[in-house]
Amino acid sequence: MMAGSGKTSLSLALACAGVLCASLMGAAHASTRAKAVAAKPTPAAVKPAPPPSPAPQKQSASAEIRLIEIYKLIGAGQTREALGKAQALVNDVPHFHLAQLVYADLLMARTSKLSTMGAAPSNLSAMAPQRLEQLKTEAERRLAALKERPPAGALPAQFIELPPSTRHAIAVDATRSRLYLFENGPNGMQLVADHYASVGRLGIEKSTEGDQRTPLGVYYITSRLDGHQLTDFYGSGALLLNYPNEYDRRQGRTGGGIWLHGVPSDSYARSPNSTDGCVALANPELRTILDRVQPRSTPVVIARSLQWIQPGSAEQDRRNVHHLIEGWRMARASGDVNRLLAFYSPQFSSGAYDFSQWRAALTKEVGQQKTRSFQLKDLSILGWKDKNDLLVVTFGEVADGQRTGSIKRQYWGKEGGLWKIFYEGVIG
């Protein structure tokens, strides 16, 4: 698309340069600031007094929806309407760097034909060497989320069974830079929202302290921190995860401080791979999650790529796992220690207990218990598969005649083709 006059072309080119410079340099400054922060979140990030609250960004909660609408208009050749909407978006959310880049593209398209989106002049892109590629990748991930929607009614394969008491669940697809939020209602778990998310600077598969990678696995939210408890770097708040979990420890993985958190108040989003191992979301989107999910009962799956399945298609697998756990419960209630111990791995460990110590403790406990029956309440089963098969089973152990009991969590792994418990502990 060519400009109508030389004067108009010059003014548009200058405007475009200003927008690109703001987008690229603003992001470069954010990157510099991020490097000044500790390698991973620690309790030192918590502040005793709240910082001044930044002015809220107008309509920022729908920023991604508005950006996608602009892309649709560009695809339909309606660039004039797209330009108006892009200008409104950057006015409302000035720190949305990707929106700034799209706006600059649309301005440049009025002065000359664009060979590709995000084609910044070399003198501008040199101001922040890697930032332009990061913005392009962010655009690709956001657009892919529009095109590659999960099948209607499908759930991540890791959600084998979630009880009604689990009100929400979260799944992160690291390859797609996407976080999915599910809500448990009368019809079971349903996808209610999904958001762009950033992961580790050096990718995924965390294994050691400070490796700047995001862990893969099944976790639980342990606690919540509001924004006024944190430095501005973590944005609107944070949800802390139980990394390393017992499976991670068994694999020798180290580190900690893995959070779902926001971004600094002068940014809207971070590039796809830019954290020290956490999962970061735009503050408006994080706030909708902070307000809904409950610590301790909310599972979080972080996968390289999510496998979506229809709940009914895995019913037989679910029943098989259910029967396995019921077999453990009946062995426990029978008072037969040898029958019960057959469910445990010789590599079992739980706190200070190894297998021999656990066997002694179980023998004593079962002897005191006699044959008193108990039920499993609010049974939750999460599955995971990498080089090993894993089940994470959480339940309330309630003795007959009682209303409440201890909350336990077990980790099951396959040994010689058979499921064995390699960790069991009380978590509440």
C-alpha positions in Angstrom: 0.0 0.0 0.0 1.6 3.3 -1.1 1.3 6.7 0.6 -0.6 9.5 -1.1 2.0 12.2 -0.8 5.7 12.7 0.2 4.8 14.8 3.2 2.3 12.2 4.5 4.8 9.5 3.9 7.5 11.3 5.9 5.2 12.0 8.9 4.0 8.4 8.9 7.5 7.1 8.7 8.6 9.3 11.6 5.5 8.2 13.6 6.4 4.5 12.8 10.0 5.0 13.9 8.8 6.5 17.2 6.4 3.6 17.9 9.1 1.0 17.0 11.7 2.7 19.1 9.3 2.8 22.1 8.5 -0.9 21.6 12.0 -2.1 21.2 13.8 0.1 23.7 11.1 -0.3 26.3 11.5 -4.0 26.1 15.2 -3.7 26.2 15.0 -1.7 29.4 12.7 -4.3 30.9 15.2 -7.0 30.0 18.0 -5.1 31.7 15.9 -4.6 34.8 15.0 -8.3 34.9 18.7 -9.3 34.9 19.2 -7.2 38.0 16.7 -9.4 39.9 17.8 -12.6 41.7 18.0 -15.7 39.6 14.9 -17.1 41.1 12.1 -15.9 43.4 12.9 -16.3 47.1 11.3 -15.1 50.3 13.5 -12.0 49.9 11.1 -10.9 47.2 8.5 -10.3 49.9 8.3 -6.7 51.0 7.2 -5.6 54.5 5.3 -2.6 53.1 3.2 -2.2 49.9 4.6 -0.1 47.1 2.6 2.7 45.5 -0.1 1.2 43.3 0.4 2.0 39.6 -2.4 3.5 37.6 -4.6 0.8 36.1 -4.3 0.2 32.4 -7.6 1.0 30.6 -9.3 -2.1 29.1 -6.1 -4.1 29.6 -8.0 -7.3 30.5 -9.2 -7.7 26.9 -5.9 -6.6 25.3 -5.1 -10.0 23.7 -8.7 -10.3 22.3 -8.3 -6.8 20.8 -4.9 -7.7 19.3 -6.3 -10.9 17.7 -9.1 -8.9 16.3 -6.5 -6.6 14.7 -4.7 -9.5 13.2 -8.0 -10.8 11.7 -8.7 -7.4 10.1 -5.2 -7.4 8.6 -5.8 -10.9 7.2 -9.0 -9.7 5.7 -7.2 -6.8 4.0 -9.0 -4.2 6.2 -5.9 -2.4 7.1 -7.4 1.1 7.7 -9.8 -0.3 10.3 -7.0 -2.4 11.8 -4.9 0.8 12.1 -7.6 2.6 14.0 -8.0 -0.3 16.4 -4.3 -0.7 16.8 -3.9 3.0 17.7 -6.7 2.7 20.3 -5.1 -0.4 21.8 -1.7 1.2 22.2 -3.3 4.3 23.7 -5.2 2.2 26.2 -2.3 -0.3 27.0 0.9 1.7 26.2 3.2 -1.0 27.6 1.9 -3.8 25.3 5.0 -4.0 23.2 3.6 -6.5 20.7 0.7 -4.2 20.1 3.1 -1.3 19.5 4.9 -3.4 16.9 1.7 -4.2 15.1 0.7 -0.5 15.1 4.2 0.3 13.7 3.7 -2.3 10.9 0.4 -0.7 10.0 1.9 2.7 9.8 4.7 1.5 7.7 2.3 -0.2 5.4 1.0 3.2 4.5 4.4 4.4 3.3 5.6 1.3 1.5 4.8 -2.3 0.9 5.8 -4.6 3.8 7.5 -7.9 2.9 6.8 -9.3 6.4 5.3 -8.2 9.6 7.7 -6.8 12.1 10.2 -5.7 9.4 11.9 -3.0 11.4 14.6 -0.8 9.8 18.1 -2.1 10.7 19.0 1.0 12.6 16.0 0.6 14.9 16.2 -3.2 15.4 19.9 -2.8 16.3 18.9 -0.9 19.4 17.6 -4.2 21.0 19.3 -7.0 19.0 17.1 -10.0 20.1 13.9 -8.2 20.9 12.4 -8.1 17.5 12.6 -11.8 17.1 11.1 -12.3 20.6 8.1 -10.1 19.6 7.7 -12.1 16.4 7.7 -15.3 18.3 5.2 -13.9 20.8 2.9 -12.9 17.9 3.2 -16.5 16.4 2.3 -18.1 19.7 -0.7 -15.8 20.3 -2.0 -16.4 16.8 -1.4 -20.2 17.1 -3.6 -20.1 20.2 -6.4 -18.7 18.0 -6.1 -21.3 15.3 -5.2 -24.4 17.4 -8.0 -24.5 19.9 -8.5 -27.5 22.2 -11.3 -29.8 21.1 -14.6 -28.9 22.7 -15.1 -30.6 26.1 -11.6 -32.1 26.0 -9.2 -32.1 29.0 -5.5 -32.6 29.5 -4.7 -36.3 29.8 -3.1 -35.7 33.2 -6.4 -35.0 34.8 -7.4 -38.6 35.5 -9.9 -37.9 38.3 -10.7 -34.6 40.1 -13.3 -34.5 42.8 -16.0 -31.8 43.1 -14.0 -30.2 46.0 -11.3 -29.3 43.5 -12.9 -26.2 42.2 -10.2 -25.3 39.6 -7.3 -26.8 37.8 -4.5 -25.2 35.6 -2.5 -26.6 32.7 0.4 -25.0 30.9 1.5 -25.9 27.4 5.1 -24.6 27.3 5.6 -25.1 23.6 2.6 -22.9 22.8 3.2 -20.4 25.6 -0.3 -21.0 26.9 -2.0 -21.4 30.3 -5.4 -22.9 30.5 -7.8 -22.5 33.4 -10.5 -25.0 34.2 -13.5 -24.8 36.5 -15.3 -27.7 38.1 -19.1 -27.4 37.9 -22.2 -29.6 37.5 -20.8 -31.0 34.2 -17.3 -31.6 35.5 -14.2 -29.8 34.5 -14.7 -27.2 31.8 -12.2 -24.8 30.1 -13.1 -21.3 31.1 -10.1 -19.2 30.1 -6.7 -19.4 28.5 -3.9 -16.9 28.5 -0.5 -16.2 26.9 2.3 -17.1 29.3 6.1 -16.9 29.5 8.4 -19.7 30.7 12.1 -20.2 31.4 14.8 -18.2 29.6 16.6 -21.5 28.7 13.4 -23.5 28.1 11.9 -26.3 30.1 12.8 -29.5 31.9 14.3 -27.9 35.0 16.9 -30.2 36.7 19.2 -28.0 38.8 19.2 -24.9 40.9 19.6 -21.7 38.8 19.3 -23.4 35.3 16.7 -20.9 34.2 14.4 -23.6 33.0 10.7 -24.3 33.9 10.0 -27.7 35.4 7.7 -30.2 33.7 5.3 -32.3 35.8 2.2 -32.3 38.0 2.2 -29.9 40.9 -0.1 -28.2 43.4 -0.4 -24.5 44.4 0.8 -24.3 48.0 0.1 -20.6 48.8 -0.7 -17.3 47.4 1.0 -13.9 47.7 -0.8 -10.7 46.8 0.9 -7.9 44.9 1.3 -5.7 48.0 3.5 -8.4 49.6 5.9 -8.5 46.7 8.3 -6.3 44.8 6.9 -4.7 41.6 8.9 -7.2 39.5 6.4 -9.9 40.3 3.4 -7.8 39.3 -0.1 -8.4 40.8 0.8 -11.4 42.8 2.1 -15.0 42.8 0.9 -18.6 43.2 3.7 -20.8 44.7 4.1 -24.4 43.4 5.4 -27.4 45.3 8.5 -27.9 43.0 10.4 -30.0 43.6 7.8 -32.6 44.3 8.6 -36.1 45.5 9.1 -37.4 42.0 11.5 -34.5 41.2 13.5 -35.3 44.3 13.6 -39.0 43.3 15.0 -37.9 40.0 17.7 -35.8 41.7 16.2 -32.4 40.6 17.1 -29.4 42.7 16.1 -25.7 43.0 12.9 -24.2 44.1 10.9 -20.9 44.1 8.8 -21.8 41.1 5.8 -19.5 40.9 3.0 -18.4 38.6 3.3 -14.6 38.8 2.7 -11.3 37.0 5.0 -8.8 35.3 6.3 -5.3 36.4 3.8 -2.5 36.3 5.6 -0.8 33.3 5.1 -3.9 31.1 2.1 -5.8 29.8 3.7 -9.1 29.0 7.1 -10.8 28.8 8.6 -12.6 25.8 7.9 -16.3 25.5 11.2 -17.5 27.1 12.2 -14.8 29.6 11.8 -16.0 33.2 14.2 -17.7 35.5 12.0 -20.8 35.6 8.6 -19.4 36.7 5.5 -19.0 34.6 4.6 -15.3 34.0 1.3 -13.8 32.9 0.0 -10.4 32.2 -1.2 -8.8 35.4 -4.9 -8.4 34.4 -5.0 -12.1 33.5 -3.2 -13.2 36.5 -5.6 -11.3 38.7 -8.5 -13.3 37.4 -6.7 -16.5 38.4 -5.6 -15.2 41.8 -9.2 -14.3 42.6 -10.5 -17.8 41.8 -8.1 -20.6 42.6 -7.6 -22.1 46.1 -4.1 -23.0 47.4 -3.5 -26.7 48.4 -6.3 -28.1 46.3 -5.6 -26.7 42.9 -3.4 -28.9 40.6 -1.1 -27.3 38.0 0.2 -29.4 35.1 3.2 -28.0 33.2 3.8 -30.0 30.0 6.0 -29.6 26.9 2.8 -30.1 24.8 -0.6 -30.9 26.3 -2.4 -34.0 25.1 -6.1 -33.3 24.9 -8.6 -36.2 25.3 -12.3 -36.5 25.7 -13.1 -37.6 29.3 -15.1 -40.7 28.1 -12.2 -42.0 26.0 -10.1 -42.7 29.0 -12.8 -44.1 31.2 -11.3 -47.6 31.3 -7.9 -46.3 32.3 -9.5 -44.3 35.0 -11.4 -47.3 36.3 -8.2 -49.4 36.3 -6.4 -46.8 38.4 -9.4 -46.5 40.7 -9.4 -50.2 41.3 -5.7 -50.1 42.1 -6.2 -47.5 44.8 -9.2 -49.3 46.1 -7.1 -52.5 46.4 -4.6 -50.5 48.5 -7.5 -49.2 50.7 -8.9 -52.7 51.3 -5.4 -54.1 52.1 -4.9 -51.3 54.6 -8.3 -52.0 56.2 -7.7 -55.8 56.3 -5.0 -55.6 58.9 -2.8 -57.9 56.8 0.6 -56.1 56.8 2.2 -58.4 54.2 -0.7 -57.8 51.8 -0.4 -54.1 52.4 3.3 -53.9 52.0 3.0 -55.5 48.5 1.7 -52.1 47.3 4.9 -50.3 48.4 8.3 -50.0 46.5 11.5 -51.3 48.1 12.8 -47.8 47.2 10.1 -46.2 49.3 11.0 -43.1 51.3 8.9 -40.6 53.3 10.7 -38.0 55.3 13.0 -39.9 57.7 11.6 -43.3 56.8 13.1 -45.7 54.4 11.3 -48.9 53.4 12.4 -51.0 56.5 11.4 -48.2 58.8 8.2 -47.7 57.0 7.4 -51.4 57.3 7.9 -51.2 61.1 5.7 -48.1 61.3 3.0 -49.7 59.2 3.1 -52.9 61.3 2.6 -50.9 64.4 -0.2 -48.7 63.0 -2.1 -51.5 61.4 -1.9 -53.5 64.7 -3.4 -50.6 66.6 -6.0 -50.0 63.9 -7.2 -53.7 64.0 -9.6 -54.1 61.1 -11.3 -50.7 61.4 -12.6 -49.7 58.0 -12.1 -46.2 56.4 -13.1 -44.4 53.2 -11.2 -42.2 50.8 -12.8 -38.8 50.5 -12.2 -36.3 47.7 -10.0 -38.6 45.7 -7.8 -36.8 43.2 -5.7 -38.6 40.7 -3.1 -36.9 38.4 -1.1 -38.8 35.9 2.3 -38.0 34.3 4.5 -39.8 31.8 8.0 -39.0 30.7 10.7 -41.7 30.9 8.6 -43.2 33.7 4.9 -43.5 34.6 3.7 -41.6 37.6 0.4 -41.2 39.6 -0.1 -38.5 42.2 -3.0 -39.5 44.4 -4.4 -37.2 47.1 -7.3 -38.1 49.4 -8.8 -37.6 52.8 -8.6 -40.8 54.9 -11.8 -40.9 57.0 -12.4 -43.8 59.4 -15.9 -45.1 59.6 -17.9 -43.2 62.2 -15.7 -40.1 61.8 -16.5 -36.9 59.8 -13.0 -35.9 59.0 -9.5 -37.4 58.8 -6.0 -36.7 57.7 -5.3 -35.7 54.1 -2.7 -37.9 52.4 -0.7 -37.8 49.2 0.9 -40.8 47.5 3.3 -41.0 44.6 3.1 -44.2 42.6 5.5 -45.4 39.9 5.8 -48.5 37.8 8.4 -51.1 38.7 8.6 -54.2 36.6 5.3 -53.3 35.0 3.5 -53.0 38.4 2.4 -49.9 40.2 4.2 -49.3 43.5 4.0 -46.5 46.1 7.4 -44.8 46.5 6.2 -41.9 48.7 3.3 -41.4 51.1 2.8 -38.5 53.5 0.2 -36.5 55.4 -0.2 -33.0 53.9 -3.1 -31.8 56.1 
